């Protein structure tokens, strides 16, 4: 059973429509990542899709809402890994999170086409698993 820390999550009863809307928003970001030629856009939208899909997964399987506060992306990534039983999500998700933070707070980063393509492919696979997990609930 997944434990949700009250500092980062609060109980909330979602409708199936709300959860599907969260998931569709993540899938929209994934489409943008796939369609745009700029590696930075691919990377940013891949990361956004991962986080948004995690929010949908947590809503569907935890009946909790993520609180927007420092560290909440780390918690979302950890919960995705826990719920999918896949530690690679922590590794890849945190690598992406740290690159994103460096871009935001460290004066920018360079994301190669190769790296952005690998992140996109990874996130695409995780989103398929999240979608299946949500649709089976």
Residue pairs with C-beta under 8 A, 6 or more apart in sequence:
2 61
2 62
2 79
2 82
2 83
4 58
4 62
4 64
4 79
5 75
7 67
7 69
8 66
8 67
8 69
8 71
8 72
8 75
9 58
9 62
9 64
9 65
9 66
9 67
9 75
10 64
10 65
10 67
11 63
11 64
11 65
12 59
12 63
12 64
12 65
13 63
14 59
14 60
14 63
14 65
18 59
19 56
19 59
19 60
19 134
20 134
22 52
22 53
22 55
22 56
22 59
23 53
23 56
23 130
23 131
23 134
25 52
25 56
26 48
26 49
26 50
26 52
26 53
26 55
26 56
26 127
26 130
27 49
27 53
27 127
27 131
29 45
29 46
29 48
29 49
29 52
30 45
30 46
30 49
30 123
30 124
30 127
32 41
32 45
33 41
33 42
33 43
33 44
33 45
33 46
33 49
33 120
33 123
34 42
34 120
34 124
36 42
36 45
39 111
39 112
39 113
39 115
39 116
39 117
40 103
40 111
40 116
42 111
42 116
42 117
42 119
42 120
43 96
43 99
43 100
43 111
43 115
43 116
43 119
43 120
44 100
44 103
46 96
46 116
46 119
46 120
46 123
47 96
47 97
47 100
47 119
47 123
49 123
49 127
50 77
50 80
50 93
50 96
50 123
50 126
50 127
51 73
51 76
51 77
53 80
53 126
53 127
53 130
53 131
54 76
54 77
54 79
54 80
54 130
55 66
55 76
56 130
56 134
57 79
57 80
57 83
57 84
57 130
57 133
57 134
58 64
58 66
58 76
58 79
58 83
59 65
60 133
60 134
60 137
61 83
61 133
61 134
61 137
62 79
66 72
66 75
66 76
73 97
74 94
74 97
77 89
77 90
77 93
77 94
77 97
78 90
80 86
80 89
80 93
80 126
80 130
81 87
81 88
81 89
81 90
81 93
83 133
84 126
84 129
84 130
84 133
86 126
86 129
89 126
92 119
92 122
96 119
99 109
99 111
102 108
102 109
103 109
